[in-house]
Amino acid sequence: MRDLLHFEYRRLFRRASLYVCLGVIAAPLMMMMLILWLSKLEDTTISYYSCVSTAVRFANLSIMSVIFTSIFVCEDHSRGTEKTIYSLGFSRTKLFFSKFLASATGTALLYSVVMLFGFSAALFFGSPEKKDEAIYFSIDSLMAETEPNIFLYAVQQFFVIMALHAFYYMFAELVKKTGVSIVLGVFIPGSVLMLAFIIFSILGNIFQDNEAVSKALMNIFFTFSKYWLPSNTASMVSLFSVLSGDPSADITISIIVNIGYIAVFGGLALLITSKKEIKG
């Protein structure tokens, strides 16, 4: 297992795809820093949370994650590497976990760049939301109740992107084609949300005379929408932060839900790996 992990991590850091994705993420974030600097020159107050959440929105992290994960996972299929690995006596389970961990590490590196820029922006350009608070970057001011806890927000976003990685990994193992995997990863989260909306709208029309049932159906859809995977590929922000109107609302629940997604999609990816036919 250790040798296999070494092989996968060496492949991770020797492939240009990781560094290209890192560069594509960093470029708009540098533009964001310039915009925040110009805003600060105009005496615009920018909260710590706004600095970090703006970095998340500028980074296009979810779409870069699906591109990176699809390339990393599907490359072995196109090159026939897996057959060679299995011929050396490694099991499918060991290959799955080593590849999953390596690709998750790559995705975490993409996330780390986003947070590096986000917290740097908070350090240089951010201010507390209340003028009577200390106007310096400190743990106390960042944890203040007057604005969302950006450390907890950062943790929540980490689990969102890890859930997305598991989702993208599952489809990459299923289709084995880089292009198809990217397309599915981009469109399926939004398609699932749209399908759920259609289903609940139909059910709402059926039970429109029953106010209690209609309200319950809307509450179910609202809850599902809050905790489903991000459907906007330009951002990794969960829809819950938009719909709830409070970016800090239910963050702990969101973390738990996304851990569940990691387990479910990771488990399905392992099942697909154990059942798939090996060609090469």
Beta strands, then each sheet from edge to edge (+ up, - down):
end
